[in-house]
Amino acid sequence: APRRGRLSSSNFGSVPFGTTLVGSYHTHGDYATHLGRRTTRQHDEFGSERFSPADIINNRIQGILHPGFAGYLMTPSFRFGIHDTATGNITYSSLIPDMVP
């Protein structure tokens, strides 16, 4: 079930017994300052349009523990990110045509 994150972190919890962890999904909900105030994309202090360094590290750890694991991200501008931990590739695609990459 979805879990609400904090300003700069989230925890997807554990998977049910007898199941296999294959990925995690989270959003970067809005552009913000480090004080938690909403702002514009230009003044965003979290790099909300990309996986954060912590996201990438956590995905890599999960990829080691669970081969085939992938991390998924939805950004404030509706870009969808995929981090394939088997290859290390990170790709982004826009769900809205003509969005700025």
Secondary structure, DSSP 8 states (H G I E B T S, - for coil): ------SS--------TT----EEEEE--S-B-TTS-B--GGG-SS-TTS--HHHHHHHHHHHHHSTT-EEEEE-TT-EEEEEETTT--EEEEESSTT---
